[in-house]
Amino acid sequence: MPENKNTPKPEPGPLGTGARVLVRRPSEEAQTGRIIEDYAELTDTEERGHTWAPVHRWAVALDDGRLVFADTDDLTADPGAT
């Protein structure tokens, strides 16, 4: 059986499902929330033929009640998390 070359690697460091994070995006102020889902295995959109709508890796439930989708570069571990 051929080896899957696109297998996502676990995110190093403090990012992962359940982690408290700070979401920084150019379009709005930084917000805090919790990662609720990791879509790493879906982020390779080339084989699906829709590079015009890339999948963001992380689903984050913000503290204000909104759900946002973000890339790893948009997230840092929440410095206020204990």
GUZA-429117 format. One record per atom (N, C-alpha, C): z, x, y; residue in one letter; atom name. Coordinates in steps of 0.001 Angstrom, whole numbers. Each point is the difference from the previous one (the first is absolute). Last residue first. Layout:
// GUZA-429117
+---------+---------+---------+-----+------+
|       Z |       X |       Y | res | atom |
+---------+---------+---------+-----+------+
|       Z |       X |       Y |   A |   CA |
...
+---------+---------+---------+-----+------+
//
This chain:
// GUZA-429117
+---------+---------+---------+-----+------+
|       Z |       X |       Y | res | atom |
+---------+---------+---------+-----+------+
|   32239 |   -3916 |   29678 |   T |    N |
|    1091 |     767 |    -612 |   T |   CA |
|    -259 |     236 |   -1450 |   T |    C |
|   -3189 |    -751 |    4719 |   A |    N |
|     362 |    -480 |   -1347 |   A |   CA |
|    1098 |     872 |    -579 |   A |    C |
|   -2359 |     654 |    4268 |   G |    N |
|    1245 |    -776 |      57 |   G |   CA |
|     457 |    -487 |   -1358 |   G |    C |
|   -4152 |    2401 |     806 |   P |    N |
|    1124 |     893 |     252 |   P |   CA |
|    1342 |    -713 |      57 |   P |    C |
|   -4519 |   -1174 |   -2846 |   D |    N |
|     768 |    -544 |    1117 |   D |   CA |
|    1208 |     895 |     236 |   D |    C |
|   -4664 |    1815 |   -2016 |   A |    N |
|    1273 |    -534 |    -468 |   A |   CA |
|     794 |    -450 |    1221 |   A |    C |
|   -5150 |    -177 |     585 |   T |    N |
|     989 |    1063 |    -163 |   T |   CA |
|    1276 |    -671 |    -505 |   T |    C |
|   -5738 |   -1320 |     625 |   L |    N |
|    1397 |    -207 |    -384 |   L |   CA |
|     809 |    1289 |      45 |   L |    C |
|   -4859 |    -618 |     711 |   D |    N |
|     646 |    -911 |     946 |   D |   CA |
|    1506 |    -106 |    -219 |   D |    C |
|   -3021 |    2528 |   -2873 |   D |    N |
|     106 |     664 |    1304 |   D |   CA |
|     698 |    -852 |    1051 |   D |    C |
|   -1008 |   -1776 |   -4355 |   T |    N |
|    1101 |     955 |     -46 |   T |   CA |
|     196 |     695 |    1350 |   T |    C |
|   -2200 |   -4782 |     263 |   D |    N |
|    -308 |    1207 |    -758 |   D |   CA |
|    1189 |     943 |      60 |   D |    C |
|      74 |   -5621 |     371 |   A |    N |
|     -76 |    1276 |     696 |   A |   CA |
|    -389 |    1114 |    -955 |   A |    C |
|     817 |   -5741 |    1053 |   F |    N |
|    -529 |     938 |    -984 |   F |   CA |
|    -283 |    1297 |     737 |   F |    C |
|    3570 |   -4455 |     864 |   V |    N |
|   -1111 |     846 |     439 |   V |   CA |
|    -411 |     910 |   -1144 |   V |    C |
|    3105 |   -4735 |    1369 |   L |    N |
|    -462 |     855 |   -1084 |   L |   CA |
|   -1186 |     791 |     534 |   L |    C |
|    4464 |   -2480 |    2673 |   R |    N |
|   -1432 |     147 |    -270 |   R |   CA |
|    -235 |     896 |   -1208 |   R |    C |
|    4402 |    -984 |    1992 |   G |    N |
|    -530 |   -1038 |    -876 |   G |   CA |
|   -1479 |     108 |    -324 |   G |    C |
|    3099 |    3042 |    2516 |   D |    N |
|    -232 |   -1208 |     806 |   D |   CA |
|    -666 |   -1121 |    -808 |   D |    C |
|     912 |    4376 |   -1842 |   D |    N |
|    1265 |    -664 |     279 |   D |   CA |
|    -172 |   -1274 |     832 |   D |    C |
|   -3973 |    1687 |   -3268 |   L |    N |
|     677 |     459 |    1206 |   L |   CA |
|    1277 |    -802 |     224 |   L |    C |
|   -2921 |    1327 |   -4437 |   A |    N |
|     627 |   -1167 |     617 |   A |   CA |
|     803 |     512 |    1195 |   A |    C |
|   -4403 |    2230 |   -2646 |   V |    N |
|    1319 |     196 |     603 |   V |   CA |
|     468 |   -1310 |     626 |   V |    C |
|   -3806 |    2541 |   -3594 |   A |    N |
|     359 |   -1284 |     600 |   A |   CA |
|    1441 |     156 |     488 |   A |    C |
|   -3931 |    4007 |   -1048 |   W |    N |
|    1343 |    -563 |     -29 |   W |   CA |
|      63 |   -1391 |     627 |   W |    C |
|   -4195 |    2696 |    -430 |   R |    N |
|     816 |     267 |   -1185 |   R |   CA |
|    1284 |    -832 |     -75 |   R |    C |
|   -4810 |   -1547 |    2106 |   H |    N |
|    1116 |     833 |     445 |   H |   CA |
|     986 |     108 |   -1157 |   H |    C |
|   -5491 |    -870 |    -133 |   V |    N |
|    1325 |    -509 |    -343 |   V |   CA |
|    1043 |     977 |     539 |   V |    C |
|   -5153 |    -872 |    2036 |   P |    N |
|     869 |     814 |    -848 |   P |   CA |
|    1380 |    -636 |    -213 |   P |    C |
|   -4910 |   -1523 |    1488 |   A |    N |
|    1322 |    -638 |      21 |   A |   CA |
|     958 |     781 |    -889 |   A |    C |
|   -4553 |    1347 |     514 |   W |    N |
|     187 |    -611 |    1317 |   W |   CA |
|    1369 |    -682 |     122 |   W |    C |
|   -1789 |    1891 |   -4054 |   T |    N |
|     590 |    1034 |     860 |   T |   CA |
|     246 |    -525 |    1408 |   T |    C |
|   -1233 |   -2019 |   -4754 |   H |    N |
|     356 |    -574 |    1301 |   H |   CA |
|     737 |    1020 |     863 |   H |    C |
|   -1600 |     298 |   -4810 |   G |    N |
|   -1111 |    -292 |     890 |   G |   CA |
|     378 |    -653 |    1310 |   G |    C |
|    2450 |    1849 |   -4067 |   R |    N |
|     -37 |   -1448 |     182 |   R |   CA |
|   -1085 |    -427 |     992 |   R |    C |
|    1052 |    4597 |   -1033 |   E |    N |
|    -502 |    -613 |   -1234 |   E |   CA |
|     -83 |   -1520 |     108 |   E |    C |
|    1766 |    2501 |    3682 |   E |    N |
|   -1401 |     361 |    -245 |   E |   CA |
|    -554 |    -682 |   -1246 |   E |    C |
|    4665 |    -125 |    1807 |   T |    N |
|    -896 |   -1144 |     158 |   T |   CA |
|   -1455 |     323 |    -301 |   T |    C |
|    5247 |    1667 |    -898 |   D |    N |
|   -1336 |     583 |    -167 |   D |   CA |
|   -1017 |   -1130 |      16 |   D |    C |
|    4677 |    -981 |     224 |   T |    N |
|    -486 |     602 |    1248 |   T |   CA |
|   -1352 |     686 |    -124 |   T |    C |
|    3060 |   -2314 |   -3329 |   L |    N |
|   -1098 |    -773 |     572 |   L |   CA |
|    -636 |     658 |    1217 |   L |    C |
|    3873 |    1685 |   -2452 |   E |    N |
|   -1107 |     -68 |    -961 |   E |   CA |
|   -1188 |    -794 |     529 |   E |    C |
|    4074 |     410 |    2589 |   A |    N |
|    -706 |    1276 |    -143 |   A |   CA |
|   -1204 |    -104 |    -932 |   A |    C |
|    3467 |   -3213 |    2155 |   Y |    N |
|   -1334 |    -315 |    -504 |   Y |   CA |
|    -840 |    1256 |    -203 |   Y |    C |
|    5417 |   -1827 |     493 |   D |    N |
|    -840 |    1197 |      86 |   D |   CA |
|   -1334 |    -329 |    -667 |   D |    C |
|    4420 |   -2981 |    2385 |   E |    N |
|   -1018 |     193 |   -1033 |   E |   CA |
|    -811 |    1251 |     287 |   E |    C |
|    3808 |   -1372 |    2639 |   I |    N |
|     155 |    -967 |   -1092 |   I |   CA |
|   -1052 |     161 |   -1097 |   I |    C |
|    2804 |    2737 |    4345 |   I |    N |
|   -1207 |     -20 |    -833 |   I |   CA |
|     233 |    -971 |   -1157 |   I |    C |
|    2446 |    -464 |    4849 |   R |    N |
|     194 |     477 |   -1376 |   R |   CA |
|   -1322 |    -102 |    -755 |   R |    C |
|    1381 |     668 |    5601 |   G |    N |
|    -131 |    -970 |   -1079 |   G |   CA |
|     235 |     650 |   -1343 |   G |    C |
|    -614 |     687 |    5964 |   T |    N |
|     653 |     364 |   -1251 |   T |   CA |
|    -175 |   -1117 |   -1022 |   T |    C |
|   -3131 |    1795 |    4446 |   Q |    N |
|     828 |   -1060 |    -584 |   Q |   CA |
|     648 |     517 |   -1274 |   Q |    C |
|   -2909 |    1677 |    4906 |   A |    N |
|     544 |     316 |   -1327 |   A |   CA |
|     958 |   -1107 |    -439 |   A |    C |
|   -3907 |   -1362 |    3408 |   E |    N |
|    1205 |     830 |     -18 |   E |   CA |
|     457 |     250 |   -1434 |   E |    C |
|   -5252 |    -901 |     714 |   E |    N |
|    1261 |    -667 |     343 |   E |   CA |
|    1171 |     968 |     -48 |   E |    C |
|   -4712 |    1147 |    -975 |   S |    N |
|    -178 |   -1275 |     680 |   S |   CA |
|    1297 |    -690 |     424 |   S |    C |
|    -477 |    4255 |   -2601 |   P |    N |
|    -442 |     151 |    1392 |   P |   CA |
|     -35 |   -1313 |     778 |   P |    C |
|    3564 |     906 |   -3958 |   R |    N |
|   -1442 |    -270 |      61 |   R |   CA |
|    -421 |      58 |    1459 |   R |    C |
|    4430 |     975 |   -3565 |   R |    N |
|    -574 |     366 |    1297 |   R |   CA |
|   -1505 |    -210 |     -75 |   R |    C |
|    4883 |   -1295 |   -2760 |   V |    N |
|   -1456 |    -160 |      10 |   V |   CA |
|    -493 |     292 |    1409 |   V |    C |
|    4480 |    1235 |   -3231 |   L |    N |
|    -416 |    -242 |    1372 |   L |   CA |
|   -1519 |     -26 |     -25 |   L |    C |
|    3579 |   -1094 |   -4271 |   V |    N |
|    -958 |     847 |     699 |   V |   CA |
|    -157 |    -414 |    1458 |   V |    C |
|    2908 |    -489 |   -5134 |   R |    N |
|       3 |    -397 |    1403 |   R |   CA |
|    -896 |     976 |     742 |   R |    C |
|    -482 |   -1224 |   -5390 |   A |    N |
|     444 |     942 |    1034 |   A |   CA |
|     -46 |    -633 |    1386 |   A |    C |
|   -1544 |   -2022 |   -4239 |   G |    N |
|    1417 |    -181 |     315 |   G |   CA |
|     501 |     898 |    1120 |   G |    C |
|   -4243 |    1546 |   -2680 |   T |    N |
|     416 |   -1395 |      65 |   T |   CA |
|    1507 |     -90 |     194 |   T |    C |
|   -1975 |    4452 |    1812 |   G |    N |
|    -169 |    -707 |   -1259 |   G |   CA |
|     502 |   -1420 |     162 |   G |    C |
|     431 |    5200 |    2572 |   L |    N |
|    -801 |   -1221 |      40 |   L |   CA |
|    -187 |    -574 |   -1396 |   L |    C |
|    2358 |    4255 |    1324 |   P |    N |
|     774 |   -1243 |      40 |   P |   CA |
|    -824 |   -1288 |       7 |   P |    C |
|   -2000 |    4681 |   -2148 |   G |    N |
|    1003 |    -270 |    1023 |   G |   CA |
|     568 |   -1403 |     -60 |   G |    C |
|   -4939 |     825 |   -1907 |   P |    N |
|    1142 |     910 |      52 |   P |   CA |
|     990 |    -434 |    1072 |   P |    C |
|   -3370 |   -3145 |   -2978 |   E |    N |
|     199 |     522 |    1349 |   E |   CA |
|    1213 |     931 |       0 |   E |    C |
|   -3160 |    -795 |   -4357 |   P |    N |
|    1153 |    -564 |     695 |   P |   CA |
|     169 |     673 |    1359 |   P |    C |
|   -4890 |    -319 |   -1981 |   K |    N |
|    1205 |     784 |    -248 |   K |   CA |
|    1170 |    -649 |     731 |   K |    C |
|   -4767 |   -2218 |   -2076 |   P |    N |
|     800 |     370 |    1166 |   P |   CA |
|    1238 |     777 |    -411 |   P |    C |
|   -4854 |    -187 |   -2501 |   T |    N |
|    1368 |    -447 |    -173 |   T |   CA |
|     834 |     434 |    1203 |   T |    C |
|   -4851 |     728 |   -1132 |   N |    N |
|     481 |    -645 |    1206 |   N |   CA |
|    1421 |    -521 |    -119 |   N |    C |
|   -2673 |    2060 |   -3537 |   K |    N |
|     183 |    1004 |    1040 |   K |   CA |
|     592 |    -586 |    1275 |   K |    C |
|     117 |   -1212 |   -5458 |   N |    N |
|    -182 |    -634 |    1302 |   N |   CA |
|     310 |    1010 |    1088 |   N |    C |
|   -1917 |    1040 |   -5105 |   E |    N |
|    1186 |      25 |     838 |   E |   CA |
|    -308 |    -623 |    1354 |   E |    C |
|   -2447 |   -1219 |   -4824 |   P |    N |
|     -54 |     852 |    1179 |   P |   CA |
|    1260 |    -138 |     841 |   P |    C |
|    -324 |    -510 |   -5434 |   M |    N |
|       0 |    -847 |    1172 |   M |   CA |
|       0 |     895 |    1239 |   M |    C |
+---------+---------+---------+-----+------+
//
